[in-house]
Amino acid sequence: MADPAAPEEAHVELRDLAKRAHMVQIAIALSTVCALLICLVIVTLFAGVALSRDLSRLIVAFFVVGLGAFIGALLVFLLEIRAAITALHLGPQGR
C-alpha cells in the first residue's frame, strides 16, 4: 500500500534540492566573477606598464572586488555543504 504522505515528502525534498542547486549556482557564479576579476588585474598590470600609466587604483579595485567574490563563493559553498549534511537522513529508520 502506498504511503499517502509520500507525495508531500517528495515535494519537500524537491524544494530542498532546488534550493541547494540555487546555492551551488550562486557559488559557481561568484567563483567565475572572482576569476575574471583576477584576470583583469593581470591585464591591467600589463596595460599600465605598456602605456606607462599608473593604474594602481583600478588594480586595487579589481583585486578587492575579486576577493570579495571569492569570499562570498566560499561562504555560499559552505552553506550548501551544511544543507547537504542536514538533508542526510541518518538513523535506524533512515529519517
N, C-alpha and C positions, 0 to 999 in steps of 0.2 A: 504494500500500500504506500502510495506517495505521501510524503510529508507536506502538509498544507503550508507550512512556514518556509519551505524551500524556495519558492519564487521570491519572497521578500528577502531572504538571506542572500540569494544570488544578486538581487538588485543592490543591496547594501555593499556587497563585495565588489560589484562592478563600479559602483560610485567611488569606493576607496581606491580601486585600481586606476580609475580615470584621474583622481586627484594626484596619485603618485606619478602617473605618466606626465601630468602637467608640471610637477615639480622637477622631474628629470629634464623636460623640455626647457624649463627656465634655466636650470643649471648648465645645460649644454649651450644655450644661447649666451649666457654670461661668460662662459669659458671662451666661446668664439669671439665675443667682443673684446675680451682681455687679449687674446692672441693677435687680433687685428690692431689693437692699440699699441701693443709692444712692437709690432711690425712697423707701425707709423713712427714710433720712437726711433727705430733704426734708420728708416728712410729720412727722417727729419735730421738726424745727426749727420748723415752723409750730405744731404742737401745744404745744411748750414756750412759745412766745410767747403763744398763745391762752389757755393755762392758767396763765400766769405761774409756770412751774416750771422748775427747772434740770434739763434732760435731757442735759446735755453728755456725761456718761459713756456713756449709751446711744447717743448720736450718734457718739461716737468708736468705740465697739464696732462699730456697723453699718458705719461707714466703713472701719475696718481690716479687718474680715472681707470686705467687698466688694472692697477692693483685693487681698486675698489670693486671692479667687476669680478676679479679673481676671488676676493674675499666673499663676495655675495654668492658666487658659484659654489664655493666650498660650504658655506652655511646652508644653502638650499639642498645641496647633496647630502649633508649630514641630517637634515630634517627628513629627507626621503628615506635614508637608511633607518632612522628611528621609526618612521611609519611602516617600513617593511618588517622590522623586527616586531613591532606591535601587532602587525597583521598575522604573524605566525601563531598558529593555534596549538600551543603545547599543552600536554596533559594527557591523562588516561583516556579521555573521550575525544581527543582531537580538537577540543574547543575550550 
